[in-house]
């Protein structure tokens, strides 16, 4: 299916990535369970919050370790789904799953705290992630990143950090650092969507394929070589190029990828807007009833 039958288990499931995700999940469950007493002011963590964090891990692994990651080297549309899941869906789930008492020591640290506070300023987060994302999708930059393993790894890690920072002012786990009003949070989400639009528009409305990684067989084989143990020459001999796996033309695949990215971004930000609205509504209702809002655990 989709050409994945030509690849083995190692290429499809990235066992190193899988082991890392399992290790993070085990550490999280241990710290929120039997090792919870090591944190000051710790409190029990419900299974709903735990499930949210574990779901975030699963989404990130699906995007950067599972078959979708491999498909992202075969089809541009799959690559855009992977990007959307890794940077727009997984980070808010992971943040929502982290208990307050686990992250507060980092925030209160005399060295890390001030740096973290500056990095999570709304304007900094707004332009850091959207700037990195848009810069990455410039054709020359995209192709250079995709064919250089070291640059690819560093850039994607920096972009992941920027994605977490972007979501922090909107769904910060720390109530004392929840500095934005609900209206400003919604405005920030709107601005994020606006700044992301030019990159999507460039991809959707281009009149020719933009990325050599998905059109030039030699460049494609070099990029795929990081996922598949076989050398680039053997990949070319077996598949002759990315068109071997596509049902769409290169331009159609590119346009579908841009549309998918924009749709997932709209759905994710829409869900975040709904989350903010219902939390605001719940707080207002509690005030009217003379009740204290429930503390964040």
N, C-alpha and C positions, 0 to 999 in steps of 0.2 A: 504493500500500500504506500503510495507516494514515493516509491523507490527505496523505502527503508529496509525492504527485504534483502537488499544488497549489502547490508552492513551487519556486523556482529554485535553481541551484547555489550562489549566494551565501548564501541562507538555510540551505541544508542543510549546507554545509561550512565556513562561517565562514572565508574566506580569510585574514583578519588573524590569527586564532588559529592557523591551519595554518602560516602563515609563521613565527610566533613559535616553535611547536613544532619546526619544521624547523631554525630557527636555533639553538635550544638543543641539538638533537641533533647538529648540525654542530660546535658549540663543544665539546660533550662529547667527540666522537670526535677532535677536534683536540688537546684537552688530554690525553686518554689515549693519544694516538698521537704525532705528530711534535712536539708542544709539551710533551711530558711532562718533558723535561729542565729546564723552568723551575721545577719544584717540587723542593724538597729531599727527598732520600731516596725519590724516585719509583721505582716498579717497574712492570714490564709488567702490563697489565690483560688478563685472558683474555676471550675472546669470550662466555663464559657470563655474566660480570658485565656486560659491555657490553650483551648482549641483554636482561638483566634491567632495566637502566636504560631502554633504548629501549622496552621493553614497557610500563614505567611511564608514559613519555611518551605512548605510543599510547593507553593506557587513559584517561589524563587528557584527552587531546584528544577521544576518543570521548565522554566524559562532558560536557565543557564546550565543545566546538567542532563536533563532528560531528552527524549527524542525531538522535542521542539527546538532544542539548541542545534542539533544536527540538521534539522529541516531548515533552520535559519541560514545555513551555509549553502543550501540548495535552491531556496526560493526567497526572494526579497520580502514577499508578503509574510512568510513565516518568521523572518527576522524581525519584522515590525511587531508581530504578536509577541515575540520573545521580549523585545525591548519594553513594550507596554506592560507586560506582566511583571518584569523585573524591577521597573522604576516607578510605575504608577499604582500597581496593585499590591505587591509584596510589602513595601515599606510601611504604608499605613496600617496594614494588618499586624506587622511585627511591633510597631509602636503601641498599638492598642492592646497588645498582649503582654507588654512589659509592666510589672507592678511598680508603683511609685517608689517604694522603699528600695527597689533594686537599682534604680537609676539615680536616686538622690545623692549618693556618695560622690558620683562623678561630677554632678552639678555643683556640689559644695566644695569640691577640691580647689585649693588655693591657686593651683596652676591651670588645671584643665577648665575649671568653671568659667573664668573670665573669657577665655578663648571660645568656649562653647557658646556663651551668651552673645558674643559678637557675631559668630557664624550663624546664629539662629535669628538675627535681626531680619524682619520681613523683607526689606529691600535686598539684603545680601542673598537670602535664600531665593528670592524671586529671580534674580539675574544669574546666579551661579548655576542652578540646574538648567534653566531654559537656555542660557548661553552655551553651556557645554553640550546640551542635546542638539541645538541648532547647528553649532560648529561641527559636530560629529557628522551631520548629514550633508555637509558640503561635499560634493563628489570626490574631490582630491583628498580631503581629510579622511573620509570614510574608507576609501580604498587603501590609503596608507596605514590606517589603524588595523584594518582587517587582515593585511598580509604581514604584519609584524607582531609576533606573539607577545613580546615584552610590552610594547606600546599598547597593544590591545588590552592586556591584563591591567596595566596601570590606569588607562583611561576609563575602563569600565568600573574599576573600583572607586575612582574619584567621582564618577558620575553616580554610583550607588550612594556614596556618602552625601553628595549634593541632593539626591532624591530624599534621603532621610531628613536632611536639614530643611528642605522645602516643605515637608509635611509637618515638621515640628511646631511651627507657630499655629498651625491649624488644629492639630490634635495632640498637643503636648501632654504627656502623662503626668507632669508636675503641675498641680493646681496653683501653686504659688508663682509659677512662671507663665501662667496662662494670661499673657499680657494684652492680647487683642480682644476687642469686643466681638460679638457674633457677627455684626455687620461688617467689621473690618476683615474678619476671616473670610466671609463670603466674597468681599471685594478682592482679597488676595487670590482666592481660587479663580475668580473671573479673570484677573490679570494673568495668572499662570496660563489659563486657556488661550488668552489672546496672544501671548508671547510665543506659544507653541504653534500657533496657526501658520505663520510664514513657512516654517520648515515642512509642515504637512502639505501646504499649498504648492511649494516648489516641487514636491514629489508627485502630487496628484495631477498637476496641470502641465508638467513638462511634456514637450512634444517628441521627446526621444529618450531612450534609456540613459540614465545618468551614471550608473555605477559599473565599473569594469569588473568588479568582483562577481557580478551576476550576469555578465555578458561576454567578457573575454575569457575563453577557456583556460589560458595559461594563468591569468591572475586568479581565476576561480579555483583552479587546482591547487595553487599555492596556499590560498586561504583555507581550503578544505583539508589540506595536509596537516593542519594543527589538530583536527578532530579525528583523523583517520591515520593509523600507523603507516600505511603504505605511502610511498613517495609521490610527489606531484606527477611524475611521468607515468607511473602505474595508474594513477587516478585518471589521467587523460586517456590512456590506452583502453581502460575499461568503460569509461563513460563519455568521452569526447567533449564534454562540456556541460554547463548547467541546464541546457535545453533538454538533455536526456531525461530530466525529472519533472519538467514543467508541462502543464496542459495549456497554459496561457502564453502569449507572446511576452518577451521581456518588458515591453512598455505596459502591457495590461497587468502583469505581475507587479510592476512598480506602482502603478496607480491603485491597485487593490490594496497594496501595503500601506500607502498613504491614507486611504480611506479607513482601513482597519485601525491604524494608530489613532486617528482623530476620533473614531467612534468609541474606542476603549477609553480614551482620555475623557470624553464627554460623559460616558457612563460612570467612570470612577469619580470624577469631580462632582457629578450629579449626586452620587451616593454620599459623598462627603458633605455636600450642601444639605442633604436630607438629615444626615447625622447631626450637624450643627443646629439645624432648625429644631429638631425634636428634643435635643438637650436643652436648648433655650426655652422651648415651650414647657418642658418638665420643670425647669427651675422657676419659671414664672408661676406655674400652677402651684408649686410648693410654697412660694412666697405668699400667694393669695390665701392659701390654707393655713398660713402660720407655721409652716414646717421648714426645718433646715434641709438644704439640698444634701443628697447622699454623697459622702466623701468618695473620692476616686481611690480604688484599692490598688 
